[in-house]
C-alpha cells in the first residue's frame, strides 16, 4: 500500500494512476489520521502549483509533521516536484522573502538564473545523470541519459552534496533528484515521463513493498 | 540537454476529434483517447486537446475525455478551448489536464492570467495567441474566434504582457500559415520567442519535415505543434523527431 498526500492544491490522478499502472495499491490521504490508519508502507508527496500553498496546506492538516516523522524513521518516501522543494529550509519562490519549507533537509530552493536563450520555466524532456549508481530508485534505468519531463522555474540546492541522487544540465548543472536511505525526491515528474517515469514508480513501489509495517 | 518538443494537437468537438482546414471545414475522424494513445506510442512529447465545442452543454464531455486520456497516457496534456474563469481552469486541471491554454478569455480579462497563475502556478498557464500578419508585413495582429475577429492587440506586445502577468508558455498560431502546409511563420515565431522569457510553441503551417527544423532554427521555437499533418498520417511524430535529430536538434528518443 502506498499513501499519496492530497494537499488540495493539485490533481493527483496522474500520480495515483501511475502507481496503479505499476501494480501498487494506492490510498489518497488528507490527514495524519488517514495516513496512520492506511497501513501504508510508502508515502508519496506530489505537488504542482505554488510552494507556499503546498507548505501551508501540509502545516494546516498536520501532515507536515507526519512527513517529517516518516522521513526521520527512514520509511519509504517519494517527493515529486514541489514535493521535493518543500523538504528544504527555504525557497526563493513567493513574495517578500520567499517561502519557508519543511526544513527536513538543509538547503535552499532558488530561481534559475540563466542566459536569456534558456527559457524559464525549464519545460520539457531533459536527461538525467544518476550520481548514486547503486540507488534502488534507478534500478533498470540508464546511469546517464534517460529523459524525464520537467516543468519548473526553481530548483533545489542541497547543503549536503551527498544528498544528490541525480543531476540535470540546463545551462548549468542542477539537482534533479535526491536520495537518502529510503527517502527520495525528484524535480521531474515521473508520472508524466512515460515508461521511464513508470519505472521510477515501480522501483519506489518495490522499495516500499520490502518494508514491513509494524 | 533539453529536447525540443514535438506536440500533436487534437481538435475535439463534442468528444470527437476533428481538424478544421483553415479553421472552417471540419472533418470528423476519431476518438480522442485512441488518438492520444497512438501519439503516445509514436513518442509524442506532449499532447494538446483543443475543445472547439461551441455550446456549454458539450463541454462536460471534454472533462471525461481528459480524464480517460490522463489515466492512460503518462505524458503532459494541455487542454484549451472555452475556459473562461479560474473555476473552469481548476475543474479542467482536476480532470487531469497538466496545463490549460487560454485565449479569448485572457484578451477580455488579462487579470485571468494573473489569478490563474498565482493559484495554479505559471507552469500550467499557456497563453494561446492566434496572429495574422498586418499589411505592413512586419507586425502581427491578435485575432480571436478562429481568425474571424480582429483585436487591437499586437501579438508580440500581448505575449510580453501575458508573460508579465504570469503565463508560463505561449502557444503561437499563425492564422496566415495555418492549413496551408507551406511552413510555419518563422519571423512571427522568432519575434515572439525573442521577446519573452518563456517557451514558445510554434503552430500553423507545418507541411513537411524541413518546416519543423526551420521554425526551431530560425524561429527559435521551443516546441513544434501540428494537428492535421499527424492526424491524417501524412507524417508521424517519430518521423519528425528523426528528422530533427538528423539536423542536430536534440529530441527525446
HADDOCK unambig.tbl for C-alpha pairs under 7 A between the chains (distance, minus, plus):
assign (segid A and resid 11 and name CA) (segid B and resid 93 and name CA) 6.36 0.50 0.50
assign (segid A and resid 11 and name CA) (segid B and resid 94 and name CA) 4.97 0.50 0.50
assign (segid A and resid 11 and name CA) (segid B and resid 96 and name CA) 6.50 0.50 0.50
assign (segid A and resid 13 and name CA) (segid B and resid 96 and name CA) 6.39 0.50 0.50
assign (segid A and resid 14 and name CA) (segid B and resid 70 and name CA) 6.28 0.50 0.50
assign (segid A and resid 14 and name CA) (segid B and resid 71 and name CA) 6.45 0.50 0.50
assign (segid A and resid 14 and name CA) (segid B and resid 96 and name CA) 6.90 0.50 0.50
assign (segid A and resid 17 and name CA) (segid B and resid 71 and name CA) 5.90 0.50 0.50
assign (segid A and resid 49 and name CA) (segid B and resid 119 and name CA) 6.85 0.50 0.50
assign (segid A and resid 49 and name CA) (segid B and resid 120 and name CA) 4.40 0.50 0.50
assign (segid A and resid 49 and name CA) (segid B and resid 121 and name CA) 4.22 0.50 0.50
assign (segid A and resid 50 and name CA) (segid B and resid 119 and name CA) 6.85 0.50 0.50
assign (segid A and resid 50 and name CA) (segid B and resid 120 and name CA) 6.42 0.50 0.50
assign (segid A and resid 50 and name CA) (segid B and resid 121 and name CA) 5.51 0.50 0.50
assign (segid A and resid 116 and name CA) (segid B and resid 197 and name CA) 6.90 0.50 0.50
assign (segid A and resid 119 and name CA) (segid B and resid 197 and name CA) 5.33 0.50 0.50
assign (segid A and resid 119 and name CA) (segid B and resid 198 and name CA) 4.96 0.50 0.50
assign (segid A and resid 119 and name CA) (segid B and resid 199 and name CA) 5.53 0.50 0.50
assign (segid A and resid 120 and name CA) (segid B and resid 197 and name CA) 6.04 0.50 0.50
assign (segid A and resid 120 and name CA) (segid B and resid 198 and name CA) 5.15 0.50 0.50
assign (segid A and resid 121 and name CA) (segid B and resid 123 and name CA) 6.63 0.50 0.50
assign (segid A and resid 121 and name CA) (segid B and resid 168 and name CA) 6.61 0.50 0.50
assign (segid A and resid 121 and name CA) (segid B and resid 198 and name CA) 6.25 0.50 0.50
assign (segid A and resid 124 and name CA) (segid B and resid 2 and name CA) 6.81 0.50 0.50
assign (segid A and resid 124 and name CA) (segid B and resid 3 and name CA) 6.81 0.50 0.50
assign (segid A and resid 124 and name CA) (segid B and resid 5 and name CA) 6.82 0.50 0.50
assign (segid A and resid 125 and name CA) (segid B and resid 2 and name CA) 5.82 0.50 0.50
assign (segid A and resid 125 and name CA) (segid B and resid 3 and name CA) 5.53 0.50 0.50
assign (segid A and resid 125 and name CA) (segid B and resid 252 and name CA) 6.82 0.50 0.50
assign (segid A and resid 126 and name CA) (segid B and resid 1 and name CA) 5.60 0.50 0.50
assign (segid A and resid 126 and name CA) (segid B and resid 2 and name CA) 4.40 0.50 0.50
assign (segid A and resid 126 and name CA) (segid B and resid 3 and name CA) 6.07 0.50 0.50
assign (segid A and resid 127 and name CA) (segid B and resid 1 and name CA) 6.11 0.50 0.50
assign (segid A and resid 147 and name CA) (segid B and resid 252 and name CA) 6.72 0.50 0.50
assign (segid A and resid 151 and name CA) (segid B and resid 123 and name CA) 6.40 0.50 0.50
assign (segid A and resid 152 and name CA) (segid B and resid 123 and name CA) 6.68 0.50 0.50
assign (segid A and resid 169 and name CA) (segid B and resid 1 and name CA) 6.11 0.50 0.50
assign (segid A and resid 170 and name CA) (segid B and resid 1 and name CA) 6.53 0.50 0.50
assign (segid A and resid 170 and name CA) (segid B and resid 2 and name CA) 6.78 0.50 0.50
assign (segid A and resid 191 and name CA) (segid B and resid 74 and name CA) 5.70 0.50 0.50
assign (segid A and resid 192 and name CA) (segid B and resid 74 and name CA) 4.73 0.50 0.50
assign (segid A and resid 192 and name CA) (segid B and resid 75 and name CA) 4.09 0.50 0.50
assign (segid A and resid 192 and name CA) (segid B and resid 76 and name CA) 5.59 0.50 0.50
assign (segid A and resid 193 and name CA) (segid B and resid 74 and name CA) 6.25 0.50 0.50
assign (segid A and resid 193 and name CA) (segid B and resid 75 and name CA) 5.81 0.50 0.50
assign (segid A and resid 194 and name CA) (segid B and resid 74 and name CA) 4.85 0.50 0.50
assign (segid A and resid 194 and name CA) (segid B and resid 75 and name CA) 5.86 0.50 0.50
